[in-house]
């Protein structure tokens, strides 16, 4: 009952809007009060856990994502995607989906994708006749690709907290990410095909299309080079994820200032401030999560959770369905960082018990938390897209729910019940068992 009361405190504080780190702090203090743990024992555990090189990747990827919009990289990635798929009805929606996927190869978070791509694409889609509610909902749902297409900050945190290969976790979400791009592009076409307000760009010959793609690719050469440098460095064995995050920042700043000349000192200062505040929140959160994890381990919570769920059903597929429901609910209540840090150490023993590979579970967690982040009532990413698009919630909820339940939910289920979708690339490239 003490664990149930602790989780009720945690979730209750989240629901009423208390900042996430303080919710975890309250849950830790409750367990300390009930069981009499010593701070002299718990504090060194948290400090030691934070002394980790992989965690340095988190602030650098956050900073890189914040700088992409100011540097002009996000806009050029959008132009490249637009040249490829925009000349059909509703094609600009497909451009938005593809742009979020490409941007995810640099930024690593949902919120960065919403801020950078939404700020560019929502006004452009409205000019082409798209309803603002549809545009904002599409950006919100497609921004999940920011944490599925590597590199991904939640996957860094998952790998750190579970001691799983971060490079393998990155690869695990590539298959689900590509599948989601295809699904969302198709659904967007179905949703807008009968809208009379949508403008269709005049058709051009294949030769002109090739020229246009070549022209925008030339202008966006340095934008395209960013994901190639980051991912090529990681999977070519030249850099660790932490070093690649540093390279992303060091690459973006001179490109913004000297090549595209769209970044100002004020933009750089704003990105540094945002990175500092976000990183501070993450570190405080990690500090208390480390304490909570140790307390839960000493109280045998993972083992008790395994026994409880297996007591309900020993069927592997039923257990996975229950885990999916829990993760989506968790994603509704908290951001992807917090959800990953809470659920990964708690549920991984259960996954191993039923024979789920830790890398496969990384993909299951990433897709489920991504769906939860855009699902009401909390839906932090959906509300963020609404603010960026200056769109009322009632205007975007209908298209958003359609994209979630007809698009994202099937992708989550396929990822869960078809392990090869997540494990094919890690096995092929990294040779994991």
C-alpha positions in Angstrom: 0.0 0.0 0.0 2.9 2.4 0.6 4.0 2.1 -3.0 0.4 2.7 -4.2 0.1 5.8 -1.9 3.5 7.0 -3.3 2.3 6.7 -6.9 -1.0 8.4 -6.0 1.0 11.3 -4.6 3.2 11.5 -7.7 0.3 11.3 -10.2 -2.0 13.5 -8.1 0.6 16.3 -8.0 1.2 16.0 -11.7 -2.5 16.3 -12.5 -2.9 19.5 -10.4 0.0 21.1 -12.3 2.9 20.9 -9.8 6.3 21.1 -11.7 7.5 17.6 -12.4 10.8 17.6 -10.4 8.8 18.7 -7.3 6.3 15.8 -7.8 9.2 13.3 -7.7 10.7 15.1 -4.7 7.4 14.8 -2.8 7.2 11.1 -3.7 10.8 10.5 -2.5 10.1 12.4 0.8 7.0 10.3 1.4 8.9 7.1 1.0 11.8 8.4 3.3 9.2 9.4 5.9 7.5 6.0 5.8 10.5 3.8 5.7 13.1 5.9 7.5 15.8 6.0 4.9 18.8 8.2 5.6 19.7 11.1 3.4 23.4 10.3 4.1 22.8 7.0 2.2 20.6 8.4 -0.7 22.4 11.7 -1.5 25.7 10.1 -2.6 23.7 7.7 -4.9 22.1 10.6 -6.8 25.4 12.6 -7.1 27.3 9.5 -8.3 24.5 8.7 -10.8 24.6 12.2 -12.3 28.4 11.9 -12.8 27.8 10.4 -16.3 29.3 11.3 -19.6 26.3 10.2 -21.7 24.1 12.7 -19.9 26.2 15.5 -21.4 24.5 14.7 -24.7 21.1 15.9 -23.3 21.9 19.7 -23.0 23.8 19.7 -26.3 21.0 18.1 -28.2 18.5 20.5 -26.6 20.7 23.4 -27.6 21.1 22.2 -31.1 17.4 21.8 -31.5 16.9 25.4 -30.2 19.4 26.8 -32.6 18.2 25.0 -35.8 15.3 27.4 -36.3 17.4 30.6 -35.8 20.2 29.2 -38.0 18.0 28.8 -41.0 18.5 25.0 -41.1 14.9 24.1 -40.3 13.6 26.4 -43.0 15.9 24.8 -45.6 15.0 21.3 -44.6 11.3 22.3 -45.1 12.1 23.7 -48.6 13.8 20.4 -49.6 10.9 18.4 -48.4 8.5 20.7 -50.2 10.3 20.3 -53.5 10.0 16.6 -53.2 6.3 16.1 -52.3 4.3 19.3 -52.4 2.9 19.2 -55.9 -0.2 17.1 -55.1 -3.3 18.1 -53.3 -2.5 18.3 -49.6 1.2 17.8 -50.4 2.2 20.5 -48.0 0.9 18.3 -45.2 3.2 15.6 -46.4 6.0 18.2 -46.4 5.3 18.9 -42.7 5.5 15.2 -41.8 8.7 14.7 -43.8 10.2 17.9 -42.4 9.5 16.7 -38.8 11.3 13.5 -39.6 14.3 15.2 -41.1 14.5 17.7 -38.3 14.3 14.8 -35.8 17.6 13.6 -37.2 19.2 16.7 -35.6 17.0 18.0 -32.7 16.1 14.8 -30.7 12.9 16.1 -29.0 9.2 16.6 -29.8 9.1 20.1 -28.4 12.0 21.3 -30.6 10.3 19.8 -33.7 7.0 21.6 -32.8 8.7 24.9 -32.2 10.9 24.9 -35.3 8.7 23.2 -37.9 5.4 24.5 -36.6 6.6 28.1 -36.7 7.4 27.7 -40.4 4.7 25.3 -41.7 1.5 26.3 -39.9 1.4 29.8 -41.5 2.5 28.4 -44.8 -0.2 25.7 -44.8 -2.8 28.3 -43.8 -1.8 30.4 -46.9 -2.4 27.3 -49.1 -6.0 26.8 -47.7 -5.4 24.3 -44.9 -7.7 24.8 -41.8 -5.5 26.1 -39.0 -6.8 23.3 -36.7 -5.7 20.7 -39.2 -2.3 22.3 -39.6 -1.7 22.6 -35.8 -2.9 19.0 -35.2 -0.7 17.6 -37.9 2.4 19.4 -36.6 1.7 18.2 -33.1 1.2 14.5 -34.1 4.1 14.5 -36.6 6.4 16.1 -34.0 6.5 12.6 -32.3 9.0 11.8 -35.1 11.4 14.2 -33.3 12.0 11.5 -30.7 11.7 8.5 -33.0 14.2 9.5 -35.7 17.6 9.4 -34.1 19.3 11.0 -32.3 16.6 11.0 -29.5 17.0 12.5 -26.1 14.5 10.1 -24.5 16.5 7.2 -25.9 19.7 8.6 -24.4 17.9 8.7 -21.0 16.5 5.2 -21.5 20.0 3.8 -22.4 21.5 5.6 -19.4 19.0 4.5 -16.8 18.8 0.8 -18.1 22.5 0.5 -19.1 21.5 -0.4 -22.7 23.5 0.7 -25.8 22.3 4.2 -26.7 23.3 3.6 -30.4 21.1 0.5 -30.4 18.2 2.4 -28.8 18.6 5.1 -31.5 18.3 2.5 -34.3 15.3 0.7 -32.6 13.0 3.7 -33.3 14.0 4.2 -37.0 11.6 1.5 -38.3 8.6 2.8 -36.3 9.5 6.4 -37.4 9.5 5.6 -41.1 6.3 3.7 -40.7 4.7 6.7 -39.0 5.9 9.0 -41.8 4.1 6.8 -44.4 0.9 6.5 -42.3 0.6 10.2 -41.5 1.3 11.3 -45.1 -1.4 9.0 -46.4 -3.9 10.0 -43.7 -3.3 13.7 -44.4 -4.1 13.1 -48.1 -7.4 11.3 -47.1 -8.3 14.2 -44.8 -7.8 17.0 -47.2 -8.6 15.5 -50.6 -12.2 16.8 -50.6 -11.4 20.3 -49.1 -12.2 22.9 -51.8 -10.0 25.5 -50.1 -6.8 23.6 -50.6 -4.6 25.2 -53.3 -2.8 22.8 -55.7 0.6 24.0 -57.0 0.7 24.0 -60.9 2.2 20.7 -62.2 5.7 20.8 -63.7 7.6 18.3 -65.9 9.8 15.7 -64.3 12.9 17.5 -65.6 11.8 20.8 -63.9 11.0 18.8 -60.7 14.6 17.4 -60.7 16.0 20.9 -61.3 13.9 22.3 -58.4 15.0 19.6 -56.0 18.6 20.2 -57.1 18.3 23.9 -56.6 16.8 23.7 -53.0 19.2 20.9 -52.1 22.2 23.1 -53.2 20.9 26.0 -51.1 20.2 23.7 -48.2 23.5 21.7 -48.6 24.7 22.6 -45.1 21.3 21.9 -43.6 21.3 18.4 -45.1 24.9 17.9 -43.9 23.9 18.3 -40.3 22.1 15.0 -39.8 24.7 13.2 -42.0 27.5 14.4 -39.8 25.7 13.5 -36.6 24.4 10.1 -37.6 27.5 9.2 -39.7 29.7 10.0 -36.8 27.8 7.8 -34.4 27.3 4.8 -36.6 30.6 5.2 -38.4 32.3 4.7 -35.1 33.9 8.2 -35.2 32.0 9.8 -32.3 29.9 8.8 -29.3 26.4 10.2 -29.0 27.7 12.7 -26.5 30.5 13.9 -28.9 27.9 13.9 -31.8 25.7 16.3 -29.7 28.6 18.6 -29.2 29.5 18.5 -32.9 25.8 19.4 -33.7 26.1 22.6 -31.6 29.5 23.5 -32.9 28.3 22.9 -36.5 25.0 24.8 -36.1 26.5 28.1 -34.7 28.9 28.9 -37.6 26.4 27.8 -40.2 23.8 30.2 -38.7 26.2 33.1 -38.3 28.5 32.7 -41.3 26.8 30.6 -44.0 23.1 31.4 -43.8 23.6 34.6 -41.8 20.2 34.3 -40.2 21.3 33.9 -36.6 21.9 36.8 -34.2 23.7 37.1 -30.9 20.3 37.5 -29.3 19.2 34.2 -30.8 22.3 32.5 -29.5 21.7 34.0 -26.0 18.1 32.9 -26.0 19.1 29.3 -27.0 21.7 29.2 -24.2 19.2 30.5 -21.7 16.5 27.9 -22.7 19.1 25.1 -22.7 20.3 26.1 -19.2 16.8 26.2 -17.7 15.7 23.0 -19.4 18.8 21.2 -18.4 18.5 22.4 -14.9 15.0 21.0 -14.7 16.2 17.7 -16.1 19.1 17.4 -13.7 16.9 18.1 -10.7 14.4 15.5 -12.0 17.2 13.0 -12.5 18.5 13.7 -8.9 15.2 12.7 -7.4 14.5 9.9 -9.9 17.8 8.3 -8.8 16.7 8.4 -5.2 13.3 7.0 -6.0 14.8 4.2 -8.1 17.1 3.1 -5.3 14.2 3.1 -2.8 12.0 1.2 -5.1 14.8 -1.3 -5.7 15.3 -1.8 -1.9 11.6 -2.3 -1.5 11.5 -4.9 -4.3 9.0 -2.9 -6.3 10.0 -4.2 -9.8 9.8 -7.8 -8.5 6.4 -7.1 -6.9 5.2 -5.5 -10.1 6.2 -8.5 -12.1 4.5 -10.8 -9.7 1.3 -8.7 -9.7 1.0 -8.4 -13.5 1.9 -12.0 -14.1 -0.7 -13.0 -11.5 -3.3 -11.2 -13.6 -2.2 -12.9 -16.8 0.9 -14.8 -17.9 0.1 -14.3 -21.6 2.9 -12.3 -23.2 0.6 -10.4 -25.5 -1.9 -9.5 -22.7 1.0 -8.2 -20.5 2.3 -6.1 -23.4 -1.2 -4.6 -23.9 -1.4 -3.6 -20.2 2.1 -2.1 -20.4 1.1 -0.1 -23.5 -2.0 1.3 -21.7 0.1 2.3 -18.7 2.8 4.0 -20.9 0.2 6.0 -22.9 -1.5 7.1 -19.6 2.0 8.1 -18.3 2.7 10.0 -21.4 -0.6 11.9 -21.0 0.5 13.1 -17.5 4.2 13.9 -18.0 6.8 14.8 -20.7 8.8 12.1 -22.5 11.9 12.8 -20.3 10.0 12.2 -17.0 8.0 9.2 -18.4 11.2 7.5 -19.6 13.0 7.9 -16.3 10.1 6.7 -14.2 8.9 3.7 -16.4 12.1 2.3 -17.8 13.7 0.9 -14.6 10.3 0.0 -13.2 9.1 -2.0 -16.2 12.3 -3.4 -17.7 12.4 -6.4 -15.2 8.8 -7.3 -16.3 9.8 -7.1 -20.0 12.8 -9.3 -19.4 10.6 -11.8 -17.6 8.3 -12.2 -20.6 11.2 -12.3 -23.0 11.2 -8.8 -24.5 14.6 -7.5 -25.6 15.6 -4.3 -23.8 16.2 -2.6 -27.2 12.8 -3.6 -28.4 11.3 -2.2 -25.2 13.1 1.1 -25.9 11.0 1.4 -29.1 7.8 0.3 -27.3 8.4 3.0 -24.7 9.3 5.7 -27.2 6.3 5.2 -29.4 3.8 4.9 -26.4 5.1 8.0 -24.6 5.0 9.9 -27.9 1.4 9.0 -28.4 0.6 9.9 -24.7 2.3 13.3 -25.2 -0.3 14.3 -27.8 -3.3 12.6 -26.2 -5.7 14.7 -24.0 -6.4 15.6 -21.3 -2.8 16.8 -20.5 -1.3 16.5 -24.1 1.7 18.8 -23.5 2.9 18.6 -27.2 -0.7 19.2 -28.5 -1.1 22.3 -26.4 2.3 23.6 -27.4 1.4 23.2 -31.1 -1.9 25.1 -30.4 0.1 28.0 -28.9 2.5 28.1 -31.7 -0.3 27.9 -34.3 -2.5 30.3 -32.3 -5.3 27.8 -32.6 -8.1 27.0 -30.2 -8.2 23.5 -28.7 -11.6 22.7 -30.1 -10.4 23.5 -33.7 -7.6 21.0 -33.5 -9.0 18.2 -31.4 -11.0 16.4 -34.1 -8.1 16.0 -36.6 -5.7 15.3 -33.8 -7.8 12.4 -32.5 -8.1 11.0 -36.0 -4.4 11.1 -36.5 -3.7 9.6 -33.1 -6.2 6.6 -33.3 -6.0 5.8 -37.0 -2.3 6.6 -37.4 -0.2 6.6 -34.3 -2.0 3.9 -32.3 -1.7 1.2 -35.1 2.1 2.1 -35.3 2.4 1.6 -31.6 0.7 -1.8 -31.8 2.8 -2.9 -34.7 6.0 -1.8 -32.9 4.9 -3.8 -29.8 3.9 -7.0 -31.5 6.4 -7.1 -34.4 9.9 -7.1 -32.8 11.8 -7.2 -36.1 10.5 -3.7 -36.9 12.7 -2.4 -34.0 15.4 -5.0 -33.9 16.3 -5.4 -37.6 18.7 -2.3 -37.8 20.4 -2.9 -34.4 21.1 -6.5 -35.4 22.2 -5.5 -38.9 24.4 -2.6 -38.0 25.5 -3.3 -34.4 25.2 -7.1 -34.3 23.1 -7.2 -31.1 21.7 -10.6 -30.1 
